[in-house]
Amino acid sequence: MKRATELRRILVPQDEDLLREGSRLLGEHDEFSGIVYAHQLRVTIGQMAGDPEIIAKATSQDEWLGRIEYLPLG
């Protein structure tokens, strides 16, 4: 997560441990790269490809510092 933050990259994991780490950092008001979490059993392959693309086109990197969102979007 530290490297992603240094590179200003949004993470799109299916790993609950990474989600917990992001939640911990959020609670401590510590800066981290944004997370778009996708639960393995609730997100289709199409959503894994399409939803992050929508996010990339509709938002800026600065909007994602310290932010956690969940897929599917809607």
C-alpha positions as a printed Julia matrix, in Angstrom:
74×3 Matrix{Float64}:
   0.0     0.0     0.0
   2.88    2.35    0.76
   4.28    2.0    -2.77
   0.86    2.64   -4.34
   0.54    5.8    -2.26
   4.01    6.98   -3.31
   3.03    6.44   -6.96
  -0.46    7.93   -6.41
  -2.13    4.75   -7.65
  -5.58    3.54   -6.68
  -5.67   -0.07   -5.52
  -8.43   -2.43   -6.72
  -8.08   -5.47   -4.45
 -10.25   -8.44   -3.64
  -8.17   -9.0    -0.51
 -10.01   -8.35    2.77
  -6.7    -7.85    4.63
  -5.86   -4.88    2.4
  -9.34   -3.48    2.99
  -8.82   -3.79    6.76
  -5.45   -2.02    6.48
  -7.07    0.81    4.51
  -9.83    1.09    7.12
  -7.22    1.25    9.88
  -5.31    4.01    8.09
  -8.55    5.88    7.47
  -9.39    5.71   11.18
  -5.94    7.04   12.06
  -6.23    9.87    9.5
  -3.08    8.55    7.82
  -2.67    9.31    4.12
  -2.99    6.35    1.77
  -3.79    5.63   -1.82
  -7.47    5.1    -2.54
  -9.02    1.65   -2.49
 -11.79    0.34   -4.71
 -12.68   -2.95   -3.03
 -14.34   -5.79   -4.92
 -15.59   -8.8    -2.95
 -14.76  -12.0    -4.81
 -18.28  -13.42   -4.66
 -20.24  -10.22   -5.34
 -18.5    -8.73   -8.37
 -18.49  -10.13  -11.9
 -15.51  -10.06  -14.24
 -17.34   -7.44  -16.31
 -17.76   -5.2   -13.28
 -14.09   -5.7   -12.36
 -13.17   -4.38  -15.79
 -15.83   -1.73  -16.3
 -16.36   -0.05  -12.93
 -12.69    0.9   -12.35
 -12.6     2.32  -15.89
 -15.58    4.53  -15.08
 -13.88    5.66  -11.88
 -10.65    6.47  -13.74
 -12.49    8.58  -16.31
 -14.78   10.39  -13.86
 -12.4    11.25  -11.0
  -8.91   12.62  -10.37
  -6.13   11.0    -8.36
  -6.38   13.72   -5.7
  -9.98   12.7    -4.98
  -8.81    9.22   -3.93
  -6.39    9.99   -1.13
  -7.79    8.36    1.99
 -10.92    7.08    0.24
 -12.47    3.6     0.14
 -15.26    2.62   -2.27
 -16.9    -0.72   -2.94
 -17.79   -2.47   -6.2
 -20.17   -2.88   -7.83
 -20.86    0.82   -8.22
 -24.56    0.65   -8.65
